Amino acid sequence: MRQSVRMEQHQIMQHAVGILTEALDMRRRLREDPEADVTSNRAVAQLLEEMLPRIQLPGDASAREVAEIITAELGPAIVQIASALTFAFVQLAEVHDAGRTDMSSADVLRSIALHYESDGGR
């Protein structure tokens, strides 16, 4: 019924950090030039393309069956994506709440990326 796409948690975290890093860059560009085109969000598109399964629905499926199949197939990937983004947000928030001025948001994201790159997040 579907083509499964399975990513390891460290890969998902790498993508989440990429999304947040891209968002920081977009915000920086808007501050420098309020008219800048920042509509492209390659990191999000790439993550969704790699993580979300391809779903084939039976031609005779009812609307309820379609909803159940889609929920069952997309649910786990959406939970993984949300968990990765939440983790990165909490890391950023902790640094902010601690009043640390020695680390920028980009530094925190870089640290998370390096952690998940170096040992797979273990």
N, C-alpha and C positions, 0 to 999 in steps of 0.2 A: 504494500500500500504506500510506502514512503521510501525515500532514499535517505538513510540516516546520516547525519553530519555530527560527528562526535569530536569535540575539541577538549583538550586537557585544560584544567583550571588555570595553569600558568599562561596558556595561550589566550584565554579569555581575559585574564588580568592585563596582559600586554595590550590587547585591543582596547580595553576600558581606559587604560592610561593614555593610549593614542587618541581616543575620543576626547578626553579631558584636555590633553595637550593641544589638540587642534582647536578646541573651544577657547583656550587661553590665547592662542595665536590670533584667532578671529577677533577676540575682544581687544587685543592690543592693536590690531589693524584698524578697528573701528575708532579707537581712541585717537590714533594718528590721523585717520581720514574718515570722518563720519559718513562719507559717501561711498566708501569702499564696498565692493561686492563680496560678501562673506556667506553667500548662500550655499556654496559647495561644502558638503560635509562628507568627505571621502571615507573617513575612519568609521563613521556609523554605517554607511552603505557597505563597506567591506566586511565589517563584523556581521551584519545581518545576512549578507550573502553567504558567508562561510558557516554561520551557525544554524540558520533556520533550515529545517528539512524541506525537501520538495515533497509535497503531499499530492497523492493521486486519490481522487474521490470516485467511488463507484457511481456510475451513471444513474442508478436507481435509488441513490441515497436520499432519504428525506431531509428536510431542513434541520431537524433535530439531530439526525445522525451526522450530518455535515458538521454541525457545531461541536458535537462530541469528539469527532475525529480531529478537527482542527485544534480544539483545546488540548486534547491528549498529546498531539504531536508538537505543538508550539510551546505548551506550558513549561516543560523542563528547560528549554533553551532560554525562554524569557526570564525564568527564575535565575538561571546562571548569569545572564547579562546584568540583571538588576542587582544581584549579590556582588558582582565585581565592581559595579559603579558605586554601590553603597559603601563597600570597603574602602575604595579610593577616597570617597567623600569624607568618611570618618577619619582617615589618616590626615587629610587636609584640615579638617575641622579641629582635630587635636592639636596640631601645630599652631593653628590660629588661636585657639582658646588658651594655649599655654603662653601666648604673647611672644613667641619666638620671632625674633627679627633676623636671625642668622640664616633662615631658610625661606626661600620664596616658594610660591605654589609650584613653580616649574621644578625647583629642587626636590620637593616632596614627591612629585610625580616621577621624576628621574630616579629617585631612590627606590620607589616601588617597582618601577620597570627593571632596574638592575637586580633587585632582589628576586623577582620572578624569572629573570633571564638566567641568572647565575646558578640557581639550584632548583629551578622548576617550582619555586614557591614553597618549598618544604621548610 
